[in-house]
Amino acid sequence: MTAICKKDGDILMLKRAGGRLDGAEIDFELPTGKIIFGEQPEEAMARVLYEHTGVMTASMQLMDVVTFTNLVGSSQLGSLYIVYEVKLGEGEEVKITSERYSSYKWTPLTETTNLPLDEATMMVLQITSTKGVEVKPKLLQVGGEQVLPASEMATIYTDGGSRGNPGPSGIGYYIVGADGREIKRGGEFLGMSNSRLAEYYGLKEGIEQALELGLRRVSFVSDSLMMVNQMNGVYKVKNKDLMQVYNDVLQLLTKLDSYSFTHVPRSQNREADEEVNRVIDENTMRGEY
């Protein structure tokens, strides 16, 4: 589990003392720990904060449950984080009280991308941060244009829809960079299909767009609970009509360094949904369907 502790608009980041076993340069991270058998998640979060920073929590609120997958060599490492927004008790001052960390830093959210963050913290901040937050972008100059570096993170909203189910169908995607700004959006008309297939073709297109743009660490967001649960391994794919595109999606995902799947209500997937309706409208108004 992970805590996002806020103070005057800044976020508490802790610096690891000994680095990681894989030798990666470290790294700041959000306060993170594990639940001990018999603990409730809130109790464990309060304990972890006290053990590492010596502070007492005044209140905490569940923000999100984040799952993502890192590709380590030829294997996949799945992670699940329960994320809390924490308010510290009045007058509480952070002091490092465990050997795991060597120092701490209060950092504005807009400057977190300037820190050497570990992979989990980058994913959690990207997934839980509000779309549109101003974060200083790290850009490269390529051919006279400023572009996101290939290692940059992004969030890709995907959608698929069918009018009639089956009926005229389309897909849409909306890509947001780590700076909160739009990178690209678009859609494609599928012809006659059903909503299940359309959702998966939308996801497939989102992955293909990520690879084309050189994005290697991606958070995929969809309002299809069925598809998100299937991609997270909660449910198995049993529909024969989905197997081909599902296998295509799995193959494309191996080309990314890390990825996650998050479900949101339709109201939070508005841009991708607009692209779906746009391409369906454009084609059905021509009288083709």
SULKAZI-V529802 format. One record per residue. N is the residue number from 0. RES is the residue in one letter. PSI is psi in whole degrees, -180 to 180 (999 if undefined). BURIAL is 1 if it has 24 or more other ideal C-beta (glycine too) atoms within 12 Angstrom, else 0. Layout:
n	res	psi	burial
N	RES	PSI	BURIAL
N	RES	PSI	BURIAL
This chain:
n	res	psi	burial
0	M	159	1
1	T	143	1
2	A	133	1
3	I	98	1
4	C	126	1
5	K	142	1
6	K	114	1
7	D	38	0
8	G	-6	0
9	D	159	0
10	I	139	1
11	L	122	1
12	M	138	1
13	L	139	1
14	K	124	1
15	R	141	1
16	A	-44	0
17	G	8	0
18	G	-170	0
19	R	163	0
20	L	-27	0
21	D	0	0
22	G	5	0
23	A	145	0
24	E	130	0
25	I	150	1
26	D	138	1
27	F	152	1
28	E	162	1
29	L	152	1
30	P	123	1
31	T	144	1
32	G	-176	1
33	K	156	0
34	I	132	0
35	I	144	0
36	F	130	0
37	G	-12	0
38	E	150	0
39	Q	151	0
40	P	-42	1
41	E	-39	0
42	E	-42	0
43	A	-40	1
44	M	-44	1
45	A	-40	1
46	R	-46	1
47	V	-44	1
48	L	-43	1
49	Y	-42	1
50	E	-37	1
51	H	-31	1
52	T	-6	1
53	G	16	0
54	V	151	1
55	M	142	0
56	T	139	1
57	A	-38	0
58	S	159	0
59	M	150	1
60	Q	132	0
61	L	124	0
62	M	-46	1
63	D	161	1
64	V	115	1
65	V	130	1
66	T	141	1
67	F	166	1
68	T	129	1
69	N	139	1
70	L	116	0
71	V	103	0
72	G	-125	0
73	S	1	0
74	S	167	0
75	Q	132	0
76	L	113	0
77	G	140	0
78	S	146	1
79	L	128	1
80	Y	129	1
81	I	119	1
82	V	126	1
83	Y	142	1
84	E	124	1
85	V	136	1
86	K	130	0
87	L	156	1
88	G	153	0
89	E	131	0
90	G	-1	0
91	E	133	0
92	E	134	0
93	V	136	1
94	K	132	0
95	I	123	1
96	T	14	0
97	S	160	0
98	E	-12	0
99	R	-33	1
100	Y	150	1
101	S	-25	0
102	S	176	0
103	Y	168	1
104	K	132	1
105	W	120	1
106	T	133	1
107	P	144	0
108	L	-35	1
109	T	-13	0
110	E	6	1
111	T	-29	1
112	T	-11	1
113	N	-8	0
114	L	151	1
115	P	89	0
116	L	149	1
117	D	163	1
118	E	-43	1
119	A	-44	1
120	T	-41	1
121	M	-44	1
122	M	-47	1
123	V	-46	1
124	L	-39	1
125	Q	-43	1
126	I	-40	1
127	T	-16	1
128	S	152	1
129	T	135	0
130	K	132	1
131	G	-3	0
132	V	136	1
133	E	112	0
134	V	137	1
135	K	118	0
136	P	148	1
137	K	108	0
138	L	155	0
139	L	151	0
140	Q	112	0
141	V	116	0
142	G	36	0
143	G	-2	0
144	E	148	0
145	Q	125	0
146	V	159	0
147	L	137	1
148	P	156	0
149	A	-25	0
150	S	-1	0
151	E	151	1
152	M	157	1
153	A	159	1
154	T	130	1
155	I	116	1
156	Y	128	1
157	T	156	1
158	D	158	1
159	G	144	1
160	G	158	1
161	S	129	1
162	R	105	1
163	G	-35	0
164	N	74	0
165	P	158	0
166	G	-169	0
167	P	128	1
168	S	158	1
169	G	169	1
170	I	160	1
171	G	154	1
172	Y	154	1
173	Y	120	1
174	I	126	1
175	V	132	1
176	G	177	1
177	A	-17	1
178	D	2	1
179	G	1	1
180	R	152	1
181	E	132	0
182	I	-46	1
183	K	153	1
184	R	159	1
185	G	178	1
186	G	171	1
187	E	138	1
188	F	132	1
189	L	-18	1
190	G	-146	0
191	M	124	0
192	S	-169	1
193	N	168	1
194	S	-35	1
195	R	-50	1
196	L	-40	1
197	A	-41	1
198	E	-43	1
199	Y	-37	1
200	Y	-31	1
201	G	-44	1
202	L	-43	1
203	K	-44	1
204	E	-38	1
205	G	-43	1
206	I	-43	1
207	E	-38	1
208	Q	-41	1
209	A	-45	1
210	L	-39	1
211	E	-35	0
212	L	-5	1
213	G	23	1
214	L	127	1
215	R	-21	1
216	R	110	1
217	V	137	1
218	S	117	1
219	F	133	1
220	V	135	1
221	S	154	1
222	D	8	1
223	S	101	1
224	L	-38	0
225	M	-50	1
226	M	-43	1
227	V	-43	1
228	N	-37	0
229	Q	-42	1
230	M	-28	1
231	N	1	1
232	G	9	0
233	V	-43	0
234	Y	154	0
235	K	150	0
236	V	115	1
237	K	-15	0
238	N	122	0
239	K	-31	0
240	D	-15	0
241	L	-17	1
242	M	-41	0
243	Q	-50	0
244	V	-33	1
245	Y	-45	1
246	N	-36	0
247	D	-41	0
248	V	-46	1
249	L	-40	1
250	Q	-41	0
251	L	-36	1
252	L	-27	1
253	T	-15	0
254	K	-6	0
255	L	155	1
256	D	-39	1
257	S	157	1
258	Y	161	1
259	S	162	1
260	F	126	1
261	T	136	1
262	H	138	1
263	V	159	1
264	P	159	0
265	R	-32	0
266	S	-22	0
267	Q	9	0
268	N	34	1
269	R	-43	0
270	E	-45	1
271	A	-38	1
272	D	-38	1
273	E	-38	0
274	E	-39	1
275	V	-50	1
276	N	-34	1
277	R	-49	1
278	V	-33	1
279	I	-45	1
280	D	-46	0
281	E	-36	0
282	N	-35	1
283	T	-28	0
284	M	-18	0
285	R	-6	0
286	G	15	0
287	E	-24	0
288	Y	999	0
